[in-house]
Amino acid sequence: MERANGLGLASGIGLVASSMVGVGVLVSAGWAASVLGPGQILLMWLVGGVIAMTGARAYAALAELIPRSGGEYRYLSDLLHPSMGYMAGWASLVLGFAAPVAFCAAMADAYAATLAPLPTHAVGIALIALVTLLAARSQRLSRWTQDTLAFAKFALLIGFVAVGAIYGASEWPTWRPEKEQVGFPLSDFLAQLLYVAFAYSGWNTAAYAAGEFRDPRRTVPRAMVLATVLVMALYLVVNWVFVANLTQEELSSWRGAGGDGSRTTLGHLIVLELIGPLGASVMSAFVVLSMLSSASAFTVAGPFVYAAMARDGVLPERFAGRDGAPPTASILLQSAIALVLLLTHSFDLLVENVGAVLTFTTALAALALVRARFAPPRGIDGASIAPIAVASAVAYFAMSAYTLWAVAAERPARLLWIGMVLLASAVAYAFTGRRRAPR
């Protein structure tokens, strides 16, 4: 349903881009440089962007086909089976949105501490409380805040690129990775690509709140695709600044000091060298602002999944909210889970395993699009799906399947998370049969 006062294209691009850009782009090149050279690192970010683009194009077709809020919950429910949508909905609640909000809060805590001594979790708790209040207050205020934060985040990121372009090196770097290479290091390249894929995650954020957009069939697909192109271009330029201005000695020293665990990103190293301590403080402020912007985007989009589940009867009716107003109960539920995760969890293990579950659900959504094209459920016009969208879905599914295989080969226990989510959701689905709305 089209909303006269809903989100527009600019807000959609800001929502998606804010979800994508975080700390990952500021640290991944440092770890990759131990096994990859400068050109290979840039190629890695290009390939990661292409993978994200195939996913965005497939989801664009899904959004055109089903222009309603809910993301994977809605797509899998309508195109595969309600039990699959149920599983994806619960994965979104805990892993897709609450966990990233908690991670943003933890990162804001760490980097704010480089600016001033603060009590443990003070900034993280304040961040969660602020984005919750803004999202629940009104849709207009939430939209204005999200647009402002997205603009500020990208203004600062472009400012970093400008510092690198004006004060930094412009020649092609000559440093070599620490690991000796014979031919193209395919296995190392693919292993590092997993972390790049995590940095690109969030390209599908607009799909979760599709029903809140003006003309969702047109706006949501364009927002996802255009935001992915924008972020890919920025990631490539940012990583050029890294590989052109950091030596192998600096990168080795950074990894030896604990990498980002020391609360120092590659961006900190570069601006400290080019413009001094003030630049490093600005980078810390950028990380805090970036985490605030990302947490805001997740808090705006995520609750519409639970609202959709409540309207279908798989969550209590109070979480559905009122038409034209923020789903306040769903917002409070997500923020409460995020707060518990912030206060009780170490995020190393959580971040490692969240990616596997979310890759699984997005791959299923891509598979659902292929099924809709060749064996559409009743009421779905499969013939309207463009061939490029089907090809993108097949490519994204294949690359996601490889990612999961690589994850299992490296650490099989990570797939237990997928198994636990499937088992828990199947049991819960069986017990909520009486409450579900008839389809």
Helices and strands as residue ranges (DSSP letters): H 9-20, H 24-32, H 38-65, H 72-79, H 82-91, I 92-98, H 99-112, H 122-137, H 139-167, H 186-200, H 205-208, G 210-212, H 216-245, H 248-256, G 259-262, H 266-275, H 277-301, H 303-311, G 317-320, H 328-344, H 347-374, G 382-384, H 387-410, H 414-431
